[in-house]
Amino acid sequence: MTNEKMDPPQSVASFNEKNYRPSAVEQDLYGWWERSGFFTPDEDNPGKPFVMMLPLPNVTGDLHLGHALGFGGYEDLMARWHRMRGEPTLYMAGTDHAGIIAQKVVEDELAKNEIGRADLGREKFLAEMWKWMDHYRPRIEKQLRLLGCSLDWSRRNFTMEPAKQRAVRTHFIRLYKRGHLYRADRIVHWCLRCQTTYSDLESEHVQRADSLYYVRYPWADAREGDPPLVIATTRPETIVADVAVAVHPDDERWKPFIGREVLVPIIERRVKVIADEAVDPKFGTGALKITPGHDATDFEIGQRHGLPVITVIDTRGYMTPAAGPLAGPDRDVGRRMAVEMLKERGLLVKEERLTHAVGVHDRCKTVDEPLVMKSADRPGTVLIPETGYPGPRQSSPRNPDHLPPGPIGYPTTGPRQTAAVPLFYRFHRILPQRHNPVPQSESAQLPTRLFHWFCPLPARAQTPPQRPACRTASGGTNP
């Protein structure tokens, strides 16, 4: 904070009009606040500090009413209240690079000139991204000033700054080394357009009319009196990835047939009829095709029953060689080919229209393609266990990386309670293997608290002092 006492601007001190005019007062007033250092906490203040990070707005456009209510409303109110109590208060500014949506916005702008991302190449496209961010960041910061937010502008942050990227990598390396996260094959939301995974929060459902196909699965060992096993599906192109047929264990129609085998249409693979409570006996005929490679529910059923995973659609949306006679075209053409083949073989019982909810990526509205991805192929996804670290690490032939055992160790066939967290890094390149830890020379330089990355100390401080407890917005304290 500056030691020089500055007088308030004349436009504020001399304003005596009957009606208040913000344009005549507020810009000069905020400039005076900022130049006087009123929003920079005093380092010599012995009081307990109050630190609050601005929820970073995305650099994809202007702020909206929700930002105004949050940033300029109750958050700024809390910061000013703690500041008026004499506490060293830091309300820290920053912006978020918003990777996926920023990429889409820039691609849409380039598309107006009939230019695609692939036409530019990586480096030129990144340059376009930086132009966009450099254009909108000052606009967002100006809007925050117009709202009167008492932010410390001497410590403003941006999520793509090298220090912030290194802080994230440091934190995730620590989580990995302490056994709080691991890498494993999981089914994820995949966007064919953005070529990225995304979280459940970024997935939305839209009502759409599609065809519901009723397909007959022939019995592998047909017996006299066997009823036709007919399955209803909206995705016949994924039939070639089926590894089982599931029925509800209490469904009297199918209980005698549990354990029998049927032939998967088109590809004629022998699969078993299994029982699982996740099946809705009221949907269709009560029998469900199990395709762990392309459906989240089927993946969970497959994990419970130890079923294999077959992927017949790749990350570009094309049918893979595993699709057999459907290999080659994109998934939409593959669907039409599958329907024609089913008709030719007399396995398509009927077709009817169905209005249902279809999952789409909320950024670009591309229809979701659930995929089971290898940890080395999945950008930006790690699994964080809901359970804590269970004990010391164990090594075995199945656990070469010395990952923790049990619920956060080597993947098992049972269900695992985890949360998928998409981020903007390829963590398979960042998280080290257990036999390849971070070099001691580098790890010794890592900050003991991420606080020192996001709340950088003044340049004159040679060693970071121990951070006192910070009071949180909820009234508690963080060590």
NUTI-279917 format. One record per residue (C-alpha): y, z, x. Coordinates in steps of 0.02 Angstrom, whole numbers, plus 50000, padded with zeros to 5 digits. Each point is the difference from the previous one (the first is absolute). Example, Ala and Ser with C-alpha at 12.3 -4.5 7.8 and 13.67 -1.06 7.14 Angstrom:
<nodes>
497755039050615
501724996750069
</nodes>
This chain:
<nodes>
500005000050000
501714995550067
501115014050062
501584990749950
500685005249831
500484984549904
501195000149854
499424992149838
500594982149971
501674997649913
499204990049862
499065015749951
501325013250035
501394990849910
499024993449852
500845006249841
499644986949870
499525005749825
498404989749998
498795001550144
499684983750093
498475000950114
500494984250094
501635008350055
499215015950066
498145000150035
499844987550143
501345008950103
499305017049952
498234995850055
500654992350161
500915016450037
498425010049965
499004989050118
501284999550141
500205018849993
498135002750020
499835010449842
498234993549972
499365003150178
499205017250016
500735011850129
498715002850138
500785016950043
499775006749824
498685013850012
499574998849815
498374993449932
500164981149984
499724989849843
499324982650038
499734986549869
499504982050029
500744986649889
498554991349909
500214983750092
500594985549890
499184983250030
501054986850087
499584987149868
501585000349896
501345011449932
499815017849940
499745002849813
500345013849875
498455009850050
500635000950179
501715005649939
499285014249895
498885006050142
501024997250158
501745003149932
499425012649870
498825014550024
499574996550183
501804999550058
500335015249889
498675009850094
500694994750169
501785005049955
499435016549925
499085005150160
501484994050104
501205010749895
498895015150034
500384997950184
498284993650049
499834986050129
499534986049881
499294983150044
499884986949863
499324985650102
500314981649962
498834985450023
499254984149928
498234993449981
499454982850057
498894998149843
498794988150086
499094991449857
501424998149875
501244995250137
498794986750059
499834993349823
501894999649973
500274990550162
498594987949960
500784996649830
501674996350083
499184988150123
499054991749859
501654994649924
500174988550151
498154995249990
499605010050157
498445010750012
499575014650111
498694989850091
501274986250033
501115011950100
498685009350098
499955018650033
501515002050115
501204989549897
499445008249839
500295017350076
501734994050049
500324995449818
499395017249948
501225008350120
501434989249931
499605006249827
499925018150054
501604998850102
500854992749847
499475013349876
500005015850105
501915000750014
500154996649813
498835014449958
500915011750119
501664995049921
499305004049828
499425017150060
501765003550061
500734994349834
498845012449914
500755013850108
498335005150078
500335013050135
498834991850126
500075002650187
500334982050054
499845004550184
498115001549973
499624985249887
498254993150013
499044984049967
498114999749984
499784985250116
500925007950146
498855002050152
500155019049996
499455000849818
498544988350029
499425010550146
500175015949897
498844992949867
498744994450130
500075017050083
499725009149836
498514989449950
499205001350171
500115018949982
499254999649826
498584989250064
499645010750153
499995015849893
498764992449878
501204999049853
499774981349974
498694987150042
499664981549987
498664993249885
499574985349890
500775002149828
500464989049854
501864996749995
501284990449899
500304983550091
501464988349966
499574981950035
501844995250007
500695014050108
498405001350103
500015018849997
499185015149922
501005010449878
499805016849915
499595004749822
501855003949976
500434982050042
498754993249875
500474996849820
499044993249852
500564985849889
499234994249837
499194982950016
498814989349899
498454994350096
498294993449958
498595012649985
498364992050051
498315006349937
498704995750133
498125002149986
499105007550151
498164994449999
498675013350029
499184998150170
498325005449927
500204994549819
498855008249876
499654996449820
501245009049888
501345002150134
501734998749920
501264988250082
501115009350122
501754993349968
501525005750098
501824997249954
501234996150141
501724992750024
499614995350181
498474988750005
500474994250176
499485017250065
498264999249922
499334993550167
500515016850077
499015010549876
498805012550077
499425009349843
500165001449811
500505017149935
499735008049829
500435017249933
498535012150024
500125005549816
500084982549928
498394998649899
500094981050002
499774999050188
499175016450050
498234992350005
500604986350117
500775010850136
499164995650165
499534982449946
500674984950095
501034985149942
500564983950084
501854997850037
500534983549919
500494985350113
499345008250159
498365007549928
500055016150101
498815013649939
500965015949955
499515016049911
500585007449837
500745017150042
500685014349895
501765006850024
501125010349887
501524989650047
499384985949888
500824998849829
498584996549878
501254994049870
500684985850107
499144983449977
498125002249996
500015016650093
499404991950162
501194998350147
499874988450150
500275009950160
501084991150128
500535013250129
500944987250104
501264995549864
500195014449877
500545018050030
498845007549869
498544989750063
500385005650177
499875018349949
498384996549907
499354990950153
500435014850111
499045011849886
498464988950000
500074993950180
500254981749951
500544986550124
501714991749992
500154981149990
501724992050018
500144982749923
501914998649997
501015001150161
501765006250033
500724982949962
499154999249831
498674987350050
498145001349964
499045005050156
498334993050063
499175015149920
500434992249832
498634987150027
500274984849888
501765006249957
500595000850182
501594990850050
501284999149860
501235013349945
499515013549876
500704990849848
499034984150038
498495010850041
500105007449826
499974982949917
498554994650111
499025015849954
500264996949814
499394982050016
498455005550097
499605013349870
500144987249861
498874987750093
498665013350021
500115006249822
500565017550053
501715000249916
499685007849830
501774999249932
501845000650047
501395008849907
501835004350027
500455017550056
501705008250017
499895013150137
501015008650137
499974990950167
500555008450162
501394991450096
501035004050154
501645007149935
501004991150136
499484982049972
498925001049842
498504992250087
498355004649917
499125013650098
498474995550103
499005015950036
499184998250171
498915011250107
500804998150170
499465004650174
501095013050085
500394987450137
500544986949873
500995010749879
501865000650045
500915015949964
498685010549912
499295016650054
499005012749901
500615017749987
498705012649940
500485011849860
498905013250082
500495008850160
499214998450170
498265007549977
499575005050177
499714994250178
499664981850035
498214994550022
499304985550100
498504989849949
499364982050011
500774997249827
501615008550050
500474992250169
501855003949981
499685018749978
500824999749828
499915016149899
498425002349896
499875001849812
501354993749882
501134993450137
498714994050124
498914984750015
499904990549834
498515005149894
499254992449844
500735013049883
501714999449918
501455006050106
501585007849931
501404991750097
501714992549977
500454982950069
501734999550079
500734982850040
501264999850141
500894986850101
498925001450155
498274993650048
499265017150034
498414993050075
501084995050149
500905016750005
498695013349969
499055002550163
498135002350012
499395017250048
499504993950172
501704991950028
501325013449968
501874998150026
500395001150187
500565017250052
501634993250072
500444992849829
499365014449894
501015012250104
501574990849947
499605000649814
501165011449903
499305016649942
500814997249831
500374983849910
501625008749951
500714995450170
499694981549965
500834999749831
501355012750042
500484994450176
500945012650103
501674996150085
499894990350162
500595014950101
498475010349954
498744997750140
498555009649920
499775001749813
500205018149945
498715007549885
500404995249822
500355014749885
499185000849829
500754987349879
500305004749821
499314987249881
500754993549839
498775010949903
500685015850083
498555003350119
499974998050187
499074988450116
499555006450175
</nodes>
